[in-house]
């Protein structure tokens, strides 16, 4: 939860709330050009922006920046909302706010992507949202490519290009005593033969281990299995595989110091 009370000069503890009836009445006034109704409607939906930005809080971004960008998405939702559609404003606005924040995060990413690729990616995401909203189903790459009139390879490439990078040291699982990281999920088929374990005398190294440790080291470093794959194959948890692997490696290192 975001515990900061004041964001971008707005006291979040005193944000107003509007009923559905009040929202509908204000939306009608807004469509007729009422600026005061527009201001009241924006203020009455800032709680919605606040709830959306909380899902992005763990990225380390400035909360004030996220809130302001979320407000931009809210205003765009107000400008594009169709009163004739049988849908609540919040249902329409949330994807718009989320999309605006994601665009901001992508544009400010340390890894730069060309403008043309980003533009295509945004069009893909927009079409994806539209199809999902109309049909209730997630469209495939081929369907999106056909809608845009481009090759499916271009669609796949632009979506990959705007993905946020993930650190190999990022934890993917915690059990209170042991962290499992992204690097534990990675299999390296190309460089398996170059790993330090294979530079040891195999017979001597494995004699330092018990049966279960031998099996794990063999599958992990010689067969190129991930910890998850080893866990499934030998019937124990991934956390147990991680602990046994570390113990085995520590024992081998100690023996060869």
C-alpha positions in Angstrom: 0.0 0.0 0.0 1.1 3.6 -0.7 1.3 5.2 2.7 2.1 8.7 1.5 -0.8 11.0 2.3 0.0 13.9 -0.1 0.8 13.1 -3.7 1.5 15.8 -6.2 -0.1 18.3 -3.8 -3.2 16.2 -3.4 -4.3 15.0 0.0 -5.2 11.4 -0.7 -6.8 11.0 2.7 -9.5 13.5 1.7 -10.3 12.4 -1.9 -14.0 12.7 -2.7 -16.0 9.8 -3.9 -18.9 9.9 -6.3 -21.9 7.6 -6.6 -22.7 6.0 -9.9 -25.7 8.3 -10.3 -23.5 11.4 -9.7 -21.0 10.1 -12.2 -23.6 9.6 -14.9 -25.0 13.1 -14.3 -21.6 14.7 -14.5 -20.6 12.8 -17.6 -23.7 14.1 -19.4 -22.8 17.7 -18.4 -19.2 17.1 -19.5 -20.3 16.0 -22.9 -22.3 19.2 -23.1 -19.2 21.3 -22.4 -19.6 21.9 -18.7 -16.0 22.6 -17.4 -17.0 22.7 -13.7 -18.6 19.3 -14.1 -15.4 18.0 -15.7 -13.2 19.3 -12.8 -15.6 17.7 -10.3 -15.6 14.4 -12.1 -11.8 14.3 -12.3 -11.5 15.0 -8.6 -14.1 12.4 -7.8 -12.1 9.7 -9.7 -8.6 10.4 -8.3 -9.2 7.4 -5.9 -9.3 5.3 -9.0 -5.9 6.6 -10.2 -4.5 6.0 -6.7 -5.7 2.4 -6.7 -4.2 1.7 -10.1 -0.7 3.2 -9.4 -0.3 0.9 -6.4 0.3 -2.1 -8.7 3.4 -0.2 -10.1 4.8 1.0 -6.8 7.4 -1.8 -6.4 9.2 -0.6 -9.5 10.9 2.1 -7.6 9.3 4.9 -9.6 8.5 8.3 -8.0 4.9 8.1 -6.7 4.2 11.7 -7.7 5.2 11.0 -11.3 3.1 7.8 -11.4 0.1 9.7 -10.0 0.4 12.5 -12.6 0.7 10.1 -15.4 -2.3 8.2 -14.1 -4.3 11.4 -14.1 -3.4 11.9 -17.8 -4.8 8.5 -18.5 -7.9 9.4 -16.5 -8.5 12.6 -18.5 -8.0 10.6 -21.8 -10.6 8.1 -20.6 -13.1 11.0 -19.8 -12.5 12.5 -23.3 -13.0 9.2 -25.1 -15.8 7.6 -22.9 -18.9 6.7 -24.9 -22.1 7.2 -22.8 -24.1 5.0 -25.2 -22.1 1.9 -24.3 -23.5 -0.2 -21.5 -20.3 -0.1 -19.4 -19.3 1.6 -16.1 -16.7 4.4 -16.4 -14.3 2.7 -14.1 -14.3 -0.4 -16.2 -13.3 1.7 -19.2 -10.9 4.0 -17.4 -8.7 1.4 -15.6 -7.1 0.0 -18.8 -6.6 3.6 -20.1 -4.8 4.6 -16.9 -2.7 1.4 -16.8 -1.8 1.9 -20.5 -0.7 5.4 -19.9 1.5 4.4 -17.0 3.0 1.5 -19.0 3.8 3.8 -21.9 5.6 6.2 -19.5 7.6 3.3 -18.0 8.6 2.0 -21.4 9.6 5.5 -22.7 11.7 6.0 -19.6 13.3 2.6 -19.7 17.1 2.4 -19.6 17.0 0.3 -22.7 16.0 2.5 -25.6 13.7 1.2 -28.3 13.2 3.1 -31.6 10.1 5.3 -31.9 8.7 3.3 -34.9 8.9 0.1 -32.9 7.2 1.7 -29.8 4.5 3.3 -32.0 3.7 -0.1 -33.6 3.7 -1.7 -30.1 1.2 0.8 -28.8 -1.0 0.2 -31.8 -0.8 -3.5 -31.1 -1.7 -3.1 -27.5 -4.6 -0.8 -28.4 -6.0 -3.3 -30.9 -5.5 -6.1 -28.4 -7.5 -4.1 -25.8 -10.3 -3.3 -28.3 -10.7 -6.9 -29.4 -10.6 -8.2 -25.9 -13.3 -5.7 -24.9 -15.5 -6.5 -27.8 -15.2 -10.3 -27.8 -14.1 -11.1 -24.3 -11.2 -13.1 -25.7 -7.5 -12.6 -25.9 -6.5 -12.1 -29.6 -3.6 -14.0 -31.0 -0.6 -12.4 -32.8 -2.0 -13.5 -36.2 -5.3 -11.8 -35.6 -3.6 -8.6 -34.5 -1.2 -8.6 -37.4 -4.1 -9.1 -39.9 -6.0 -6.1 -38.2 -2.9 -3.9 -38.6 -1.9 -5.2 -42.0 1.6 -6.2 -41.0 3.6 -9.4 -40.6 3.0 -11.4 -37.5 6.8 -11.4 -36.9 6.7 -7.6 -36.7 4.0 -7.8 -34.0 6.0 -10.4 -32.0 9.2 -8.4 -32.3 7.7 -5.0 -31.2 6.0 -6.6 -28.2 9.3 -8.3 -27.2 11.1 -5.0 -27.6 9.0 -3.1 -25.1 9.1 -5.7 -22.3 10.8 -4.6 -19.1 14.2 -6.2 -18.5 14.4 -8.6 -15.6 17.5 -9.0 -13.4 18.9 -12.5 -13.1 19.2 -11.8 -9.4 15.5 -11.0 -9.0 13.8 -13.4 -6.6 10.9 -15.4 -8.1 10.1 -17.4 -4.9 10.5 -17.1 -1.2 9.8 -19.7 1.5 11.0 -17.7 4.5 14.5 -19.3 4.6 15.5 -19.6 0.9 15.2 -17.3 -2.1 15.0 -18.7 -5.6 16.2 -16.3 -8.3 15.6 -15.9 -12.1 19.1 -17.3 -12.8 18.1 -20.6 -11.1 15.4 -21.0 -13.8 17.8 -20.5 -16.7 19.2 -23.3 -18.8 22.4 -22.6 -20.8 22.6 -25.2 -23.6 25.4 -23.4 -25.4 27.9 -23.0 -22.6 27.2 -26.1 -20.5 30.6 -27.6 -21.4 32.3 -24.5 -20.1 31.0 -24.6 -16.6 33.6 -24.9 -13.8 32.2 -28.3 -12.5 33.1 -30.0 -15.7 36.7 -28.8 -15.4 37.1 -31.0 -12.3 37.9 -34.7 -12.4 34.4 -36.0 -12.5 35.0 -39.2 -10.6 36.8 -37.4 -7.8 34.3 -34.6 -7.5 31.3 -36.9 -7.2 32.9 -39.1 -4.6 32.6 -36.1 -2.2 28.8 -36.1 -2.5 26.0 -38.4 -1.3 23.6 -40.1 -3.8 21.0 -37.3 -3.9 23.6 -34.6 -4.3 25.3 -36.5 -7.1 22.0 -36.8 -8.9 21.2 -33.1 -8.6 24.7 -32.0 -9.7 24.6 -34.3 -12.6 21.2 -33.2 -13.8 21.9 -29.5 -13.3 25.4 -29.1 -14.6 25.9 -32.0 -17.0 22.4 -32.5 -18.4 21.6 -28.7 -18.3 18.3 -29.0 -16.4 16.8 -26.1 -14.5 16.1 -26.4 -10.7 12.4 -26.7 -11.4 13.0 -29.5 -13.9 15.2 -31.4 -11.5 12.6 -31.0 -8.7 9.9 -32.4 -10.9 12.1 -35.3 -12.1 13.2 -36.5 -8.6 10.1 -35.6 -6.7 11.2 -32.9 -4.3 10.6 -29.1 -4.0 12.6 -26.6 -6.0 13.7 -25.0 -2.6 15.1 -28.4 -1.6 17.0 -28.7 -4.9 18.4 -25.3 -4.4 19.6 -26.1 -0.9 21.1 -29.4 -1.8 22.8 -28.0 -4.9 24.5 -25.2 -2.8 25.6 -27.7 -0.2 27.1 -30.0 -2.8 28.9 -27.2 -4.6 30.3 -25.9 -1.2 31.5 -29.4 -0.4 33.3 -29.7 -3.7 34.9 -26.3 -3.4 36.1 -27.1 0.1 37.6 -30.4 -1.1 39.5 -28.6 -4.0 40.8 -25.6 -2.1 
